[in-house]
Amino acid sequence: MAISIESTRGAIRSLGLNRVSKKQSTSSDRMRVQAMQLLGRWTRLSAGHIALGAGCLCGASFGALQPSDYDEQIVAFLVGRHPRIKAIDHARLDQLLRAIANGAVARDASLTPPECQALLGDVERSLDSFDEVHRTGSKGI
């Protein structure tokens, strides 16, 4: 299921997070918004092409290798760094980010706000690294 940036913005609005001023926002609200932003970024990255060497794998006979094929590896890395996230549905990165956005990570995995922020930092660095290595052109989204 593909998620557009518009649907991500819609989800942020439906969570009521677009009406919160910086002074009123809590760290929990900021983490929820950050999770939705990272979800939008991952959605764009995973819909792109993998650049290898002088080109990408489009039309190559290597099969249909997509950035989303790295999803399992990214999640395994995150579980290794934050083992308590095993308590939530985390098979895919988009599921994990949705769980953070709706509060399930804090509730079901018992992550404190600093632990959740560290998890989001690891997700962001993973996406930065993926984008840097494969030059998909989504940096800064």
MODA-V40225 format. One record per backbone hydrogen bond with DSSP energy under -1.0 kcal/mol. CO is the residue of the C=O (numbers start at 1). NH is the residue of the N-H. If there is no record, write none. Layout:
co=(CO CO)
nh=(NH NH)
This chain:
co=(4 5 6 7 8 9 10 11 12 13 21 26 27 28 29 30 31 32 33 34 35 36 37 38 39 40 41 42 45 50 52 55 57 63 66 67 68 70 71 72 73 74 75 76 77 78 82 83 84 85 92 93 94 95 96 97 98 99 99 100 103 104 105 105 112 113 114 115 116 117 118 119 120 121 122 123 124 125 126 127 128 129 130 131 138)
nh=(8 9 10 11 12 13 14 15 17 16 25 30 31 32 33 34 35 36 37 38 39 40 41 42 43 44 45 46 48 57 55 52 60 65 69 70 71 74 75 76 77 78 79 80 81 82 85 86 87 88 96 97 98 99 100 101 102 104 105 103 107 108 109 111 116 117 118 119 120 121 122 123 124 125 126 127 128 129 130 131 132 133 134 135 141)
